[in-house]
């Protein structure tokens, strides 16, 4: 039985050797019965050095094969420590700091963190939200008046939405958050996203954006008028999803400083899972993410393409 860990000290006691990490990952991934990543129906032979052989394909594999740990020389002990720190720190950790903490290069730490974000894209938090749902959008990116003149686009000025990446979020009251990058905030973009991510017969809470008024045809819809300084209208408010935006933006500003639009969804997945597991204990969150690493291989070339 694995002892419960609530701190880094407890984690190091729970996983004192590389073999203890391998055993734990095998138990989470296979439950004691190894499964071939090449043919799940195949018989598996145990070999030396924590390797296994798939009878049907003749290929060798181990518990790392086909996961975020595949094809890396970084020991699982360092991966486990990185996962613990990354998942338990409310605002994440920079690649420069992680590189110092686990004694790897900054480039390796950056790649390692992106592989962990890849595992953070957890299916448990992909389901549509329902009941009472708050919907809002936010802009992620710098403000124009901080940019050098040669960095600005034509007619770009101030903190306009047009020069920021748009993100749309849903928060079920008392439940989970879903958030995704969207190309723009037009009605034809926003409404299909709502229908794809919200269960029928839900009660929707939004701000005064005109595009949302069409939702009245299929949902009970209430709104608040933020432009008129109205933030609560009886049961109507979007304070829950805006609370998530504050976590996201403070994490980006304080830890990561700048994020490219190409990688933005990965960072949103990171903050979404951490927010949705706020009621988990440290070990529960750790094992939840470890259980999702299968079929999650991410190569460096895919990351930087």
RODO-2510 file (C-alpha; in nm, 4 decimals, decimal comma):
residues 305
     n   res          X          Y          Z
     1     x     0,0000     0,0000     0,0000
     2     x     0,1467     0,3338    -0,1073
     3     x     0,1813     0,5752     0,1879
     4     x    -0,0142     0,8994     0,1520
     5     x     0,1952     1,2006     0,0594
     6     x     0,1116     1,5631     0,1329
     7     x     0,4497     1,7248     0,0745
     8     x     0,7634     1,6880    -0,1342
     9     x     0,9277     1,5143     0,1615
    10     x     0,6437     1,2591     0,1698
    11     x     0,6699     1,2136    -0,2075
    12     x     1,0403     1,1294    -0,1856
    13     x     0,9676     0,8773     0,0907
    14     x     0,6881     0,7204    -0,1176
    15     x     0,9137     0,6907    -0,4247
    16     x     1,2698     0,6415    -0,2940
    17     x     1,3917     0,4550    -0,6035
    18     x     1,3336     0,4487    -0,9762
    19     x     1,1846     0,0994    -0,9436
    20     x     0,9216     0,2226    -0,6972
    21     x     0,8111     0,4814    -0,9572
    22     x     0,7923     0,2150    -1,2274
    23     x     0,5891    -0,0150    -1,0028
    24     x     0,3420     0,2617    -0,9184
    25     x     0,2972     0,3620    -1,2828
    26     x     0,2465    -0,0021    -1,3863
    27     x    -0,0173    -0,0471    -1,1182
    28     x    -0,2047     0,2682    -1,2233
    29     x    -0,1791     0,1914    -1,5954
    30     x    -0,2355    -0,1837    -1,5994
    31     x    -0,3650    -0,2846    -1,2565
    32     x    -0,1149    -0,5700    -1,2401
    33     x    -0,1883    -0,7126    -1,5886
    34     x     0,0430    -0,5638    -1,8561
    35     x    -0,1324    -0,4609    -2,1778
    36     x     0,0528    -0,4252    -2,5060
    37     x     0,0323    -0,0729    -2,6560
    38     x     0,0671    -0,2363    -2,9989
    39     x    -0,2144    -0,4919    -2,9647
    40     x    -0,4335    -0,4824    -2,6553
    41     x    -0,5620    -0,8357    -2,7224
    42     x    -0,2145    -0,9893    -2,7394
    43     x    -0,0550    -1,2106    -2,4797
    44     x     0,2337    -1,0372    -2,3037
    45     x     0,5637    -1,1893    -2,1897
    46     x     0,7609    -1,0364    -1,9053
    47     x     1,1295    -0,9805    -1,9831
    48     x     1,4277    -0,8531    -1,7869
    49     x     1,4794    -0,4846    -1,7087
    50     x     1,1094    -0,3948    -1,6713
    51     x     1,0510    -0,4797    -2,0369
    52     x     0,7650    -0,6782    -2,1893
    53     x     0,7109    -0,8454    -2,5248
    54     x     0,3911    -0,8372    -2,7299
    55     x     0,3348    -1,1874    -2,8685
    56     x     0,1231    -1,0826    -3,1691
    57     x     0,3578    -0,8110    -3,2961
    58     x     0,6889    -0,9329    -3,1558
    59     x     0,7640    -0,5815    -3,0282
    60     x     0,9132    -0,4947    -2,6918
    61     x     0,7698    -0,2246    -2,4657
    62     x     0,7677    -0,0939    -2,1121
    63     x     0,5284     0,1113    -1,9031
    64     x     0,6588     0,4341    -2,0599
    65     x     0,5847     0,3263    -2,4179
    66     x     0,3154     0,5404    -2,5811
    67     x     0,2919     0,7786    -2,2849
    68     x     0,4245     1,1267    -2,2111
    69     x     0,7309     0,9517    -2,0621
    70     x     0,8157     0,7739    -2,3873
    71     x     1,1581     0,8183    -2,5472
    72     x     1,3065     1,0320    -2,2705
    73     x     1,6161     0,9740    -2,0587
    74     x     1,4811     1,1767    -1,7654
    75     x     1,4250     0,9359    -1,4712
    76     x     1,0688     0,8796    -1,3550
    77     x     1,1685     1,0130    -1,0131
    78     x     1,2284     1,3534    -1,1724
    79     x     0,9061     1,3270    -1,3709
    80     x     0,7122     1,2494    -1,0530
    81     x     0,8688     1,5411    -0,8679
    82     x     0,7960     1,7742    -1,1601
    83     x     0,4352     1,6533    -1,1769
    84     x     0,3896     1,7030    -0,8038
    85     x     0,5205     2,0603    -0,8100
    86     x     0,3437     2,1481    -1,1354
    87     x     0,0047     2,0183    -1,0268
    88     x     0,0064     2,1428    -0,6684
    89     x     0,1355     2,4977    -0,7212
    90     x    -0,1737     2,7101    -0,7833
    91     x    -0,0162     2,9124    -1,0621
    92     x     0,2205     2,6537    -1,2064
    93     x     0,5992     2,6764    -1,2334
    94     x     0,8293     2,8222    -1,4979
    95     x     1,0662     2,6042    -1,6981
    96     x     1,3631     2,8030    -1,5634
    97     x     1,2661     2,7305    -1,2029
    98     x     1,1838     2,3656    -1,2702
    99     x     1,5191     2,3187    -1,4451
   100     x     1,6931     2,4291    -1,1240
   101     x     1,4679     2,2201    -0,9001
   102     x     1,5226     1,8854    -1,0764
   103     x     1,8672     1,9479    -1,2327
   104     x     1,7864     1,9414    -1,6040
   105     x     1,8406     2,1959    -1,8800
   106     x     1,5812     2,4697    -1,9331
   107     x     1,4994     2,3237    -2,2743
   108     x     1,4326     1,9807    -2,1202
   109     x     1,2217     2,1381    -1,8452
   110     x     1,0177     2,3316    -2,1049
   111     x     0,9540     2,0134    -2,3050
   112     x     0,8742     1,8200    -1,9877
   113     x     0,6169     2,0802    -1,8785
   114     x     0,4470     2,0740    -2,2178
   115     x     0,4214     1,6961    -2,2006
   116     x     0,2574     1,7292    -1,8608
   117     x     0,0135     1,9873    -2,0002
   118     x    -0,0665     1,7347    -2,2708
   119     x    -0,1677     1,4891    -1,9964
   120     x    -0,3670     1,7667    -1,8240
   121     x    -0,6118     1,7522    -2,1153
   122     x    -0,8144     1,5044    -1,9107
   123     x    -1,1334     1,3373    -2,0434
   124     x    -1,3038     1,3728    -1,7034
   125     x    -1,3374     1,7443    -1,7715
   126     x    -1,4445     1,7235    -2,1362
   127     x    -1,8128     1,6484    -2,0728
   128     x    -2,0749     1,9124    -2,1370
   129     x    -2,1702     2,1271    -1,8388
   130     x    -2,5297     2,1745    -1,7256
   131     x    -2,7783     2,2911    -1,4640
   132     x    -2,6829     2,6565    -1,3998
   133     x    -2,3982     2,7587    -1,6296
   134     x    -2,2071     3,0861    -1,6352
   135     x    -2,0638     3,1851    -1,9734
   136     x    -1,8085     3,4530    -2,0448
   137     x    -1,5165     3,5385    -2,2704
   138     x    -1,1856     3,7017    -2,1984
   139     x    -0,8910     3,8362    -2,3946
   140     x    -0,5411     3,7007    -2,3329
   141     x    -0,2500     3,9127    -2,4475
   142     x    -0,0629     4,2368    -2,3977
   143     x    -0,2094     4,5809    -2,4345
   144     x    -0,1168     4,7824    -2,7404
   145     x     0,0226     5,0846    -2,5637
   146     x     0,2964     4,8652    -2,4143
   147     x     0,4069     4,7468    -2,7567
   148     x     0,6873     4,8970    -2,9601
   149     x     0,5602     5,0846    -3,2654
   150     x     0,6990     4,8247    -3,5089
   151     x     0,5136     4,5462    -3,3247
   152     x     0,1673     4,6967    -3,3688
   153     x    -0,0769     4,6072    -3,6424
   154     x    -0,2513     4,8733    -3,8452
   155     x    -0,4962     5,0860    -3,6423
   156     x    -0,4081     4,8949    -3,3278
   157     x    -0,4296     5,0993    -3,0107
   158     x    -0,5005     5,0582    -2,6406
   159     x    -0,6349     4,7364    -2,4882
   160     x    -0,8681     4,6486    -2,7727
   161     x    -0,9995     4,2943    -2,8077
   162     x    -0,8779     4,2651    -3,1665
   163     x    -0,5127     4,2345    -3,0649
   164     x    -0,5724     3,9661    -2,7995
   165     x    -0,6455     3,5955    -2,8223
   166     x    -1,0110     3,5253    -2,7406
   167     x    -1,0990     3,2550    -2,4884
   168     x    -1,4497     3,1339    -2,4059
   169     x    -1,5314     2,9739    -2,0731
   170     x    -1,8166     2,7852    -1,9067
   171     x    -1,8510     2,7261    -1,5337
   172     x    -2,1193     2,5036    -1,3898
   173     x    -2,2140     2,6445    -1,0525
   174     x    -2,0654     2,4163    -0,7927
   175     x    -1,8949     2,2158    -1,0683
   176     x    -1,6282     2,2221    -1,3353
   177     x    -1,4905     2,4814    -1,5723
   178     x    -1,4399     2,4331    -1,9473
   179     x    -1,2468     2,6849    -2,1532
   180     x    -1,1233     2,6978    -2,5094
   181     x    -0,9550     2,9351    -2,7518
   182     x    -1,1947     3,0743    -3,0127
   183     x    -1,1134     3,2642    -3,3337
   184     x    -1,3370     3,5641    -3,2596
   185     x    -1,6368     3,6838    -3,0588
   186     x    -1,8909     3,6980    -3,3364
   187     x    -2,2368     3,5491    -3,2935
   188     x    -2,1721     3,2802    -3,5554
   189     x    -1,8696     3,1647    -3,3558
   190     x    -2,0041     3,1893    -3,0007
   191     x    -2,3441     3,0227    -3,0366
   192     x    -2,2244     2,6883    -3,1835
   193     x    -1,9662     2,6640    -2,9034
   194     x    -2,2431     2,7109    -2,6461
   195     x    -2,4602     2,4379    -2,8001
   196     x    -2,1610     2,1998    -2,8171
   197     x    -2,0621     2,2457    -2,4527
   198     x    -2,3838     2,3033    -2,2579
   199     x    -2,6484     2,0406    -2,1852
   200     x    -3,0043     2,1059    -2,3084
   201     x    -3,2488     2,2638    -2,0617
   202     x    -2,9716     2,4358    -1,8703
   203     x    -3,0049     2,7828    -1,7202
   204     x    -2,7510     3,0231    -1,8692
   205     x    -2,5937     3,3299    -1,7103
   206     x    -2,4097     3,5756    -1,9347
   207     x    -2,3219     3,9413    -1,9615
   208     x    -2,5062     4,1839    -2,1901
   209     x    -2,3325     4,0765    -2,5141
   210     x    -2,5935     4,0979    -2,7910
   211     x    -2,4895     3,7659    -2,9465
   212     x    -2,6174     3,5779    -2,6411
   213     x    -2,9723     3,7070    -2,6697
   214     x    -3,0476     3,4388    -2,9316
   215     x    -2,9992     3,1712    -2,6620
   216     x    -3,3429     3,2540    -2,5194
   217     x    -3,4941     3,0380    -2,7926
   218     x    -3,3511     2,7167    -2,6424
   219     x    -3,2443     2,7966    -2,2845
   220     x    -3,3561     2,9902    -1,9836
   221     x    -3,1241     3,2860    -2,0146
   222     x    -3,0449     3,5598    -1,7644
   223     x    -2,7904     3,8363    -1,8012
   224     x    -2,6189     4,1173    -1,6154
   225     x    -2,5219     4,4514    -1,7633
   226     x    -2,1571     4,5030    -1,6789
   227     x    -2,1337     4,8222    -1,8826
   228     x    -2,3902     4,9738    -1,6448
   229     x    -2,1901     4,8546    -1,3404
   230     x    -2,4414     4,5774    -1,2734
   231     x    -2,2687     4,2630    -1,1495
   232     x    -2,5526     4,0731    -0,9790
   233     x    -2,9141     4,0605    -1,0924
   234     x    -3,0995     3,8315    -0,8492
   235     x    -2,9556     3,4859    -0,9331
   236     x    -2,7846     3,6145    -1,2460
   237     x    -2,4094     3,6786    -1,2356
   238     x    -2,0901     3,5564    -1,3984
   239     x    -1,8675     3,5952    -1,0934
   240     x    -1,7765     3,2246    -1,0910
   241     x    -1,6238     3,2111    -1,4383
   242     x    -1,4607     3,5492    -1,3825
   243     x    -1,2963     3,4017    -1,0732
   244     x    -1,1386     3,1420    -1,3011
   245     x    -1,0220     3,4151    -1,5418
   246     x    -0,8447     3,5862    -1,2500
   247     x    -0,6555     3,2620    -1,1679
   248     x    -0,5619     3,2174    -1,5335
   249     x    -0,4438     3,5732    -1,5924
   250     x    -0,2506     3,5999    -1,2676
   251     x    -0,0761     3,2729    -1,3436
   252     x     0,0197     3,3880    -1,6913
   253     x     0,1331     3,7332    -1,5751
   254     x     0,3155     3,6156    -1,2637
   255     x     0,4744     3,2878    -1,3760
   256     x     0,4825     3,2629    -1,7547
   257     x     0,4762     3,6340    -1,8478
   258     x     0,4083     3,5694    -2,2157
   259     x     0,2345     3,2840    -2,4013
   260     x     0,2123     3,2322    -2,7759
   261     x    -0,1287     3,1794    -2,9308
   262     x    -0,0053     2,8441    -3,0641
   263     x     0,0416     2,7038    -2,7099
   264     x    -0,2362     2,8977    -2,5352
   265     x    -0,4860     2,6082    -2,5259
   266     x    -0,2288     2,3886    -2,3485
   267     x    -0,1875     2,6475    -2,0746
   268     x    -0,5654     2,6816    -2,0456
   269     x    -0,5901     2,3023    -2,0013
   270     x    -0,3320     2,3280    -1,7239
   271     x    -0,5244     2,5913    -1,5301
   272     x    -0,8594     2,4243    -1,5992
   273     x    -0,7544     2,0881    -1,4556
   274     x    -0,5882     2,2476    -1,1562
   275     x    -0,9051     2,4507    -1,0904
   276     x    -1,1369     2,1527    -1,1386
   277     x    -0,9355     1,9423    -0,8935
   278     x    -0,9330     2,2127    -0,6245
   279     x    -1,1196     1,9774    -0,3888
   280     x    -0,8822     1,6848    -0,4517
   281     x    -0,6064     1,6084    -0,2063
   282     x    -0,2492     1,6273    -0,3343
   283     x    -0,2148     1,2548    -0,3955
   284     x    -0,5562     1,2275    -0,5615
   285     x    -0,4677     1,4953    -0,8164
   286     x    -0,1252     1,3385    -0,8717
   287     x    -0,2709     0,9927    -0,9457
   288     x    -0,5527     1,1362    -1,1606
   289     x    -0,2999     1,2904    -1,3967
   290     x    -0,0729     0,9845    -1,3928
   291     x    -0,3704     0,7670    -1,4889
   292     x    -0,4206     0,9795    -1,8029
   293     x    -0,0697     0,9537    -1,9488
   294     x    -0,1397     0,6533    -2,1758
   295     x    -0,1805     0,7262    -2,5486
   296     x    -0,0457     1,0754    -2,4807
   297     x     0,2915     1,0742    -2,6532
   298     x     0,4066     1,4176    -2,7680
   299     x     0,7238     1,4626    -2,9729
   300     x     0,9379     1,7754    -2,9715
   301     x     0,8801     1,8286    -3,3423
   302     x     0,5019     1,8193    -3,2938
   303     x     0,5378     2,0740    -3,0167
   304     x     0,7394     2,3296    -3,2128
   305     x     0,5995     2,2791    -3,5625
***
